[in-house]
Amino acid sequence: MPTDQPPDRPDEQDLALLETLAETGPTTVPQLADRLGDHPATIERRCFALQHDGRIRQCTGGKFILAESDDEPGDVASQVASD
């Protein structure tokens, strides 16, 4: 599926998802969908893509959290800038 954006660069919606996870901590797909105003299927697809890219990980209970990095925890801007 062709896109305008390179696959390793998150778009605005991915950044909103990452920022939400940074603010809330471990969060389920339905909770993310409610907070972001998107359909749960859309959020789940984005979460799996971000998980594949190593930006987030899934933990117990199906909740997603930011993946650990060498940067300060929760610093979404530095995670994106490092790519």
LOROTI-382740 format. One record per atom (N, C-alpha, C, CB): residue in three letters; chain; atom name; z, y, x. Coordinates in nm, 3 decimals, padded with zeros to 5 digits, always signed. Atoms other than C-alpha are relative to their C-alpha. Glycine has a CB too. Layout:
REM LOROTI-382740
{rec ala, A, CA, {Z, Y, X}} ...
***
This chain:
REM LOROTI-382740
{rec met, A, N, {+00.000, -00.116, +00.084}} {rec met, A, CA, {+00.000, +00.000, +00.000}} {rec met, A, C, {+00.000, +00.124, +00.089}} {rec met, A, CB, {+00.121, -00.001, -00.096}} {rec pro, A, N, {+00.008, -00.118, -00.086}} {rec pro, A, CA, {-00.114, +00.320, +00.176}} {rec pro, A, C, {+00.094, +00.110, -00.047}} {rec pro, A, CB, {-00.143, +00.052, +00.005}} {rec thr, A, N, {-00.086, -00.113, +00.032}} {rec thr, A, CA, {+00.121, +00.616, +00.193}} {rec thr, A, C, {-00.037, +00.117, +00.089}} {rec thr, A, CB, {+00.150, -00.036, +00.018}} {rec asp, A, N, {+00.024, -00.120, -00.080}} {rec asp, A, CA, {+00.105, +00.971, +00.323}} {rec asp, A, C, {+00.093, +00.009, +00.118}} {rec asp, A, CB, {+00.014, +00.124, -00.086}} {rec gln, A, N, {-00.107, -00.012, -00.098}} {rec gln, A, CA, {+00.413, +00.918, +00.534}} {rec gln, A, C, {+00.007, -00.126, +00.086}} {rec gln, A, CB, {+00.134, +00.026, -00.070}} {rec pro, A, N, {-00.020, +00.119, -00.082}} {rec pro, A, CA, {+00.466, +00.688, +00.832}} {rec pro, A, C, {+00.117, -00.081, -00.054}} {rec pro, A, CB, {+00.024, +00.039, +00.148}} {rec pro, A, N, {-00.103, +00.083, +00.061}} {rec pro, A, CA, {+00.679, +00.391, +00.724}} {rec pro, A, C, {+00.139, +00.017, +00.061}} {rec pro, A, CB, {-00.041, -00.142, +00.009}} {rec asp, A, N, {-00.132, -00.011, -00.063}} {rec asp, A, CA, {+00.958, +00.466, +00.973}} {rec asp, A, C, {+00.067, +00.134, -00.029}} {rec asp, A, CB, {-00.013, -00.019, +00.148}} {rec arg, A, N, {-00.059, -00.130, +00.032}} {rec arg, A, CA, {+01.020, +00.817, +00.836}} {rec arg, A, C, {+00.040, +00.003, -00.148}} {rec arg, A, CB, {-00.100, +00.116, +00.032}} {rec pro, A, N, {-00.040, -00.005, +00.141}} {rec pro, A, CA, {+01.227, +00.846, +00.518}} {rec pro, A, C, {-00.051, +00.126, -00.068}} {rec pro, A, CB, {+00.153, -00.009, -00.012}} {rec asp, A, N, {+00.043, -00.118, +00.075}} {rec asp, A, CA, {+01.100, +01.079, +00.248}} {rec asp, A, C, {+00.122, +00.067, -00.063}} {rec asp, A, CB, {-00.103, -00.038, -00.110}} {rec glu, A, N, {-00.110, -00.076, +00.060}} {rec glu, A, CA, {+01.310, +01.324, +00.044}} {rec glu, A, C, {+00.090, -00.088, -00.086}} {rec glu, A, CB, {-00.054, +00.114, -00.083}} {rec gln, A, N, {-00.080, +00.087, +00.086}} {rec gln, A, CA, {+01.421, +01.056, -00.201}} {rec gln, A, C, {+00.084, -00.096, +00.083}} {rec gln, A, CB, {-00.091, -00.079, -00.095}} {rec asp, A, N, {-00.078, +00.086, -00.088}} {rec asp, A, CA, {+01.528, +00.824, +00.081}} {rec asp, A, C, {+00.115, +00.079, +00.063}} {rec asp, A, CB, {-00.089, -00.061, +00.110}} {rec leu, A, N, {-00.104, -00.084, -00.058}} {rec leu, A, CA, {+01.720, +01.111, +00.241}} {rec leu, A, C, {+00.111, +00.026, -00.101}} {rec leu, A, CB, {-00.058, +00.133, +00.049}} {rec ala, A, N, {-00.101, -00.020, +00.104}} {rec ala, A, CA, {+01.897, +01.178, -00.090}} {rec ala, A, C, {+00.084, -00.127, -00.015}} {rec ala, A, CB, {-00.066, +00.037, -00.135}} {rec leu, A, N, {-00.072, +00.127, +00.009}} {rec leu, A, CA, {+01.989, +00.809, -00.108}} {rec leu, A, C, {+00.095, -00.016, +00.120}} {rec leu, A, CB, {-00.099, -00.118, -00.006}} {rec leu, A, N, {-00.083, +00.011, -00.120}} {rec leu, A, CA, {+02.119, +00.812, +00.252}} {rec leu, A, C, {+00.117, +00.097, -00.006}} {rec leu, A, CB, {-00.084, +00.026, +00.125}} {rec glu, A, N, {-00.107, -00.099, +00.011}} {rec glu, A, CA, {+02.319, +01.130, +00.190}} {rec glu, A, C, {+00.104, -00.043, -00.103}} {rec glu, A, CB, {-00.058, +00.138, -00.038}} {rec thr, A, N, {-00.093, +00.050, +00.101}} {rec thr, A, CA, {+02.470, +00.978, -00.124}} {rec thr, A, C, {+00.087, -00.110, +00.057}} {rec thr, A, CB, {-00.077, -00.051, -00.123}} {rec leu, A, N, {-00.079, +00.106, -00.062}} {rec leu, A, CA, {+02.577, +00.670, +00.069}} {rec leu, A, C, {+00.099, +00.057, +00.102}} {rec leu, A, CB, {-00.092, -00.102, +00.068}} {rec ala, A, N, {-00.090, -00.063, -00.097}} {rec ala, A, CA, {+02.726, +00.894, +00.339}} {rec ala, A, C, {+00.119, +00.063, -00.071}} {rec ala, A, CB, {-00.075, +00.105, +00.082}} {rec glu, A, N, {-00.107, -00.066, +00.076}} {rec glu, A, CA, {+02.929, +01.078, +00.075}} {rec glu, A, C, {+00.090, -00.100, -00.072}} {rec glu, A, CB, {-00.059, +00.096, -00.101}} {rec thr, A, N, {-00.074, +00.090, +00.089}} {rec thr, A, CA, {+03.035, +00.782, -00.140}} {rec thr, A, C, {+00.052, -00.126, +00.068}} {rec thr, A, CB, {-00.086, -00.038, -00.114}} {rec gly, A, N, {-00.036, +00.128, -00.061}} {rec gly, A, CA, {+03.063, +00.490, +00.100}} {rec gly, A, C, {-00.070, -00.114, -00.073}} {rec gly, A, CB, {+00.154, -00.021, -00.003}} {rec pro, A, N, {+00.066, +00.116, +00.062}} {rec pro, A, CA, {+02.981, +00.140, -00.026}} {rec pro, A, C, {-00.028, +00.023, -00.149}} {rec pro, A, CB, {+00.086, -00.125, +00.017}} {rec thr, A, N, {+00.043, -00.032, +00.136}} {rec thr, A, CA, {+02.784, +00.178, -00.349}} {rec thr, A, C, {-00.102, -00.102, -00.047}} {rec thr, A, CB, {-00.059, +00.143, -00.006}} {rec thr, A, N, {+00.094, +00.096, +00.058}} {rec thr, A, CA, {+02.595, -00.056, -00.582}} {rec thr, A, C, {-00.129, +00.071, -00.041}} {rec thr, A, CB, {+00.063, -00.071, -00.122}} {rec val, A, N, {+00.129, -00.054, +00.046}} {rec val, A, CA, {+02.235, -00.009, -00.693}} {rec val, A, C, {+00.017, +00.075, -00.132}} {rec val, A, CB, {-00.103, -00.114, -00.016}} {rec pro, A, N, {-00.016, -00.076, +00.125}} {rec pro, A, CA, {+02.335, +00.085, -01.051}} {rec pro, A, C, {+00.075, +00.133, +00.020}} {rec pro, A, CB, {+00.073, -00.085, -00.103}} {rec gln, A, N, {-00.072, -00.124, -00.027}} {rec gln, A, CA, {+02.583, +00.343, -00.917}} {rec gln, A, C, {-00.091, +00.103, +00.067}} {rec gln, A, CB, {+00.123, -00.027, +00.089}} {rec leu, A, N, {+00.094, -00.090, -00.066}} {rec leu, A, CA, {+02.317, +00.491, -00.689}} {rec leu, A, C, {-00.102, +00.053, -00.099}} {rec leu, A, CB, {-00.072, -00.072, +00.116}} {rec ala, A, N, {+00.099, -00.041, +00.100}} {rec ala, A, CA, {+02.067, +00.498, -00.976}} {rec ala, A, C, {+00.059, +00.108, -00.091}} {rec ala, A, CB, {-00.046, -00.122, -00.084}} {rec asp, A, N, {-00.065, -00.101, +00.086}} {rec asp, A, CA, {+02.316, +00.689, -01.194}} {rec asp, A, C, {+00.014, +00.133, +00.074}} {rec asp, A, CB, {+00.138, -00.049, -00.046}} {rec arg, A, N, {-00.022, -00.124, -00.076}} {rec arg, A, CA, {+02.396, +00.941, -00.921}} {rec arg, A, C, {-00.131, +00.073, +00.031}} {rec arg, A, CB, {+00.073, -00.031, +00.131}} {rec leu, A, N, {+00.127, -00.060, -00.042}} {rec leu, A, CA, {+02.032, +00.996, -00.821}} {rec leu, A, C, {-00.098, +00.022, -00.115}} {rec leu, A, CB, {-00.064, -00.087, +00.105}} {rec gly, A, N, {+00.087, -00.019, +00.115}} {rec gly, A, CA, {+01.878, +00.982, -01.168}} {rec gly, A, C, {-00.130, -00.077, +00.007}} {rec gly, A, CB, {-00.030, +00.144, -00.016}} {rec asp, A, N, {+00.118, +00.085, -00.011}} {rec asp, A, CA, {+01.630, +00.707, -01.078}} {rec asp, A, C, {+00.026, -00.133, -00.068}} {rec asp, A, CB, {-00.039, -00.021, +00.148}} {rec his, A, N, {-00.012, +00.133, +00.057}} {rec his, A, CA, {+01.563, +00.366, -01.227}} {rec his, A, C, {+00.060, -00.095, +00.104}} {rec his, A, CB, {-00.138, -00.052, -00.049}} {rec pro, A, N, {-00.060, +00.094, -00.096}} {rec pro, A, CA, {+01.769, +00.086, -01.069}} {rec pro, A, C, {-00.101, -00.080, +00.082}} {rec pro, A, CB, {+00.089, -00.095, -00.073}} {rec ala, A, N, {+00.103, +00.074, -00.076}} {rec ala, A, CA, {+01.451, -00.102, -00.970}} {rec ala, A, C, {-00.056, +00.084, +00.114}} {rec ala, A, CB, {-00.114, -00.044, -00.094}} {rec thr, A, N, {+00.048, -00.091, -00.104}} {rec thr, A, CA, {+01.332, +00.203, -00.777}} {rec thr, A, C, {+00.101, +00.010, +00.113}} {rec thr, A, CB, {-00.029, +00.140, -00.059}} {rec ile, A, N, {-00.106, -00.011, -00.100}} {rec ile, A, CA, {+01.666, +00.238, -00.600}} {rec ile, A, C, {+00.010, -00.129, +00.079}} {rec ile, A, CB, {+00.136, +00.032, -00.067}} {rec glu, A, N, {-00.009, +00.129, -00.069}} {rec glu, A, CA, {+01.677, -00.133, -00.518}} {rec glu, A, C, {-00.115, -00.015, +00.101}} {rec glu, A, CB, {-00.002, -00.116, -00.101}} {rec arg, A, N, {+00.116, +00.008, -00.090}} {rec arg, A, CA, {+01.326, -00.118, -00.367}} {rec arg, A, C, {+00.022, +00.089, +00.122}} {rec arg, A, CB, {-00.130, +00.040, -00.074}} {rec arg, A, N, {-00.026, -00.093, -00.111}} {rec arg, A, CA, {+01.422, +00.185, -00.156}} {rec arg, A, C, {+00.111, -00.054, +00.090}} {rec arg, A, CB, {+00.038, +00.139, -00.053}} {rec cys, A, N, {-00.110, +00.056, -00.080}} {rec cys, A, CA, {+01.747, +00.019, -00.047}} {rec cys, A, C, {-00.050, -00.114, +00.088}} {rec cys, A, CB, {+00.113, -00.051, -00.092}} {rec phe, A, N, {+00.051, +00.111, -00.080}} {rec phe, A, CA, {+01.565, -00.294, +00.067}} {rec phe, A, C, {-00.089, +00.050, +00.113}} {rec phe, A, CB, {-00.077, -00.099, -00.088}} {rec ala, A, N, {+00.084, -00.058, -00.106}} {rec ala, A, CA, {+01.312, -00.083, +00.259}} {rec ala, A, C, {+00.086, +00.064, +00.108}} {rec ala, A, CB, {-00.098, +00.104, -00.060}} {rec leu, A, N, {-00.090, -00.063, -00.098}} {rec leu, A, CA, {+01.590, +00.119, +00.425}} {rec leu, A, C, {+00.080, -00.105, +00.076}} {rec leu, A, CB, {+00.095, +00.098, -00.069}} {rec gln, A, N, {-00.069, +00.111, -00.067}} {rec gln, A, CA, {+01.773, -00.205, +00.501}} {rec gln, A, C, {-00.092, -00.064, +00.103}} {rec gln, A, CB, {+00.049, -00.105, -00.103}} {rec his, A, N, {+00.098, +00.057, -00.092}} {rec his, A, CA, {+01.459, -00.346, +00.661}} {rec his, A, C, {-00.018, +00.089, +00.122}} {rec his, A, CB, {-00.134, -00.020, -00.071}} {rec asp, A, N, {+00.013, -00.097, -00.109}} {rec asp, A, CA, {+01.435, -00.027, +00.872}} {rec asp, A, C, {+00.128, +00.012, +00.083}} {rec asp, A, CB, {-00.038, +00.135, -00.054}} {rec gly, A, N, {-00.125, -00.004, -00.074}} {rec gly, A, CA, {+01.796, -00.076, +00.984}} {rec gly, A, C, {+00.085, +00.123, -00.027}} {rec gly, A, CB, {-00.028, -00.007, +00.146}} {rec arg, A, N, {-00.076, -00.122, +00.032}} {rec arg, A, CA, {+01.925, +00.244, +00.821}} {rec arg, A, C, {+00.123, -00.028, -00.085}} {rec arg, A, CB, {-00.090, +00.099, -00.073}} {rec ile, A, N, {-00.114, +00.039, +00.082}} {rec ile, A, CA, {+02.155, +00.076, +00.568}} {rec ile, A, C, {+00.015, -00.151, +00.008}} {rec ile, A, CB, {-00.017, +00.047, -00.147}} {rec arg, A, N, {-00.018, +00.144, +00.009}} {rec arg, A, CA, {+02.303, -00.267, +00.518}} {rec arg, A, C, {+00.071, -00.033, -00.130}} {rec arg, A, CB, {+00.080, -00.054, +00.122}} {rec gln, A, N, {-00.063, +00.044, +00.123}} {rec gln, A, CA, {+02.421, -00.468, +00.223}} {rec gln, A, C, {+00.126, -00.076, +00.035}} {rec gln, A, CB, {-00.096, -00.087, -00.085}} {rec cys, A, N, {-00.126, +00.068, -00.028}} {rec cys, A, CA, {+02.783, -00.582, +00.217}} {rec cys, A, C, {+00.048, -00.074, -00.124}} {rec cys, A, CB, {+00.107, +00.102, +00.048}} {rec thr, A, N, {-00.058, +00.079, +00.107}} {rec thr, A, CA, {+03.011, -00.781, -00.009}} {rec thr, A, C, {-00.015, +00.068, -00.135}} {rec thr, A, CB, {+00.147, -00.027, +00.029}} {rec gly, A, N, {+00.014, -00.053, +00.135}} {rec gly, A, CA, {+02.951, -00.739, -00.379}} {rec gly, A, C, {-00.133, +00.068, -00.026}} {rec gly, A, CB, {+00.110, +00.096, -00.026}} {rec gly, A, N, {+00.131, -00.060, +00.017}} {rec gly, A, CA, {+02.592, -00.624, -00.329}} {rec gly, A, C, {-00.003, +00.149, +00.024}} {rec gly, A, CB, {-00.049, -00.026, -00.136}} {rec lys, A, N, {-00.004, -00.143, -00.028}} {rec lys, A, CA, {+02.702, -00.277, -00.225}} {rec lys, A, C, {-00.074, +00.031, +00.129}} {rec lys, A, CB, {+00.145, +00.050, +00.010}} {rec phe, A, N, {+00.071, -00.046, -00.120}} {rec phe, A, CA, {+02.496, -00.083, +00.027}} {rec phe, A, C, {+00.084, +00.106, +00.070}} {rec phe, A, CB, {-00.139, +00.056, -00.036}} {rec ile, A, N, {-00.067, -00.101, -00.082}} {rec ile, A, CA, {+02.642, +00.124, +00.312}} {rec ile, A, C, {-00.094, +00.040, +00.112}} {rec ile, A, CB, {+00.135, -00.054, +00.056}} {rec leu, A, N, {+00.079, -00.041, -00.116}} {rec leu, A, CA, {+02.498, +00.319, +00.602}} {rec leu, A, C, {+00.022, -00.100, +00.112}} {rec leu, A, CB, {+00.038, +00.143, +00.045}} {rec ala, A, N, {-00.011, +00.087, -00.116}} {rec ala, A, CA, {+02.425, +00.101, +00.901}} {rec ala, A, C, {+00.072, +00.074, +00.112}} {rec ala, A, CB, {-00.140, -00.049, +00.047}} {rec glu, A, N, {-00.070, -00.061, -00.112}} {rec glu, A, CA, {+02.640, +00.163, +01.204}} {rec glu, A, C, {-00.102, +00.048, +00.103}} {rec glu, A, CB, {+00.100, -00.099, +00.065}} {rec ser, A, N, {+00.087, -00.052, -00.104}} {rec ser, A, CA, {+02.485, +00.374, +01.475}} {rec ser, A, C, {+00.087, +00.056, +00.111}} {rec ser, A, CB, {-00.097, +00.110, -00.055}} {rec asp, A, N, {-00.074, -00.059, -00.111}} {rec asp, A, CA, {+02.583, +00.529, +01.807}} {rec asp, A, C, {+00.044, +00.142, -00.032}} {rec asp, A, CB, {-00.085, -00.001, +00.126}} {rec asp, A, N, {-00.034, -00.135, +00.040}} {rec asp, A, CA, {+02.598, +00.866, +01.632}} {rec asp, A, C, {+00.127, -00.003, -00.083}} {rec asp, A, CB, {-00.116, +00.066, -00.079}} {rec glu, A, N, {-00.116, -00.010, +00.085}} {rec glu, A, CA, {+02.888, +00.992, +01.426}} {rec glu, A, C, {-00.028, -00.067, -00.132}} {rec glu, A, CB, {+00.040, +00.146, -00.021}} {rec pro, A, N, {+00.021, +00.063, +00.130}} {rec pro, A, CA, {+02.934, +00.783, +01.110}} {rec pro, A, C, {-00.026, +00.104, -00.108}} {rec pro, A, CB, {+00.120, -00.087, -00.037}} {rec gly, A, N, {+00.028, -00.089, +00.110}} {rec gly, A, CA, {+02.784, +00.946, +00.805}} {rec gly, A, C, {-00.090, +00.117, +00.035}} {rec gly, A, CB, {+00.126, +00.051, -00.056}} {rec asp, A, N, {+00.085, -00.112, -00.041}} {rec asp, A, CA, {+02.564, +01.184, +01.005}} {rec asp, A, C, {-00.146, -00.038, -00.025}} {rec asp, A, CB, {+00.023, +00.036, +00.149}} {rec val, A, N, {+00.134, +00.041, +00.042}} {rec val, A, CA, {+02.241, +01.124, +00.813}} {rec val, A, C, {-00.106, +00.075, +00.079}} {rec val, A, CB, {-00.019, +00.023, -00.151}} {rec ala, A, N, {+00.099, -00.081, -00.072}} {rec ala, A, CA, {+02.056, +01.409, +00.985}} {rec ala, A, C, {-00.026, -00.054, +00.139}} {rec ala, A, CB, {+00.045, +00.145, +00.009}} {rec ser, A, N, {+00.020, +00.052, -00.135}} {rec ser, A, CA, {+02.113, +01.259, +01.328}} {rec ser, A, C, {-00.067, -00.136, -00.003}} {rec ser, A, CB, {+00.133, -00.008, +00.073}} {rec gln, A, N, {+00.068, +00.128, +00.012}} {rec gln, A, CA, {+02.003, +00.916, +01.207}} {rec gln, A, C, {-00.149, +00.020, -00.016}} {rec gln, A, CB, {+00.055, -00.081, -00.117}} {rec val, A, N, {+00.141, -00.026, +00.026}} {rec val, A, CA, {+01.674, +01.059, +01.085}} {rec val, A, C, {-00.064, +00.062, +00.124}} {rec val, A, CB, {-00.017, +00.092, -00.123}} {rec ala, A, N, {+00.055, -00.069, -00.117}} {rec ala, A, CA, {+01.624, +01.284, +01.390}} {rec ala, A, C, {-00.020, -00.093, +00.118}} {rec ala, A, CB, {+00.091, +00.113, +00.040}} {rec ser, A, N, {+00.010, +00.091, -00.113}} {rec ser, A, CA, {+01.672, +00.993, +01.629}} {rec ser, A, C, {-00.127, -00.083, -00.004}} {rec ser, A, CB, {+00.120, -00.090, +00.004}} {rec asp, A, N, {+00.124, +00.078, +00.012}} {rec asp, A, CA, {+01.352, +00.832, +01.499}} {rec asp, A, C, {-00.111, +00.083, +00.044}} {rec asp, A, CB, {-00.025, -00.049, -00.141}} 
***
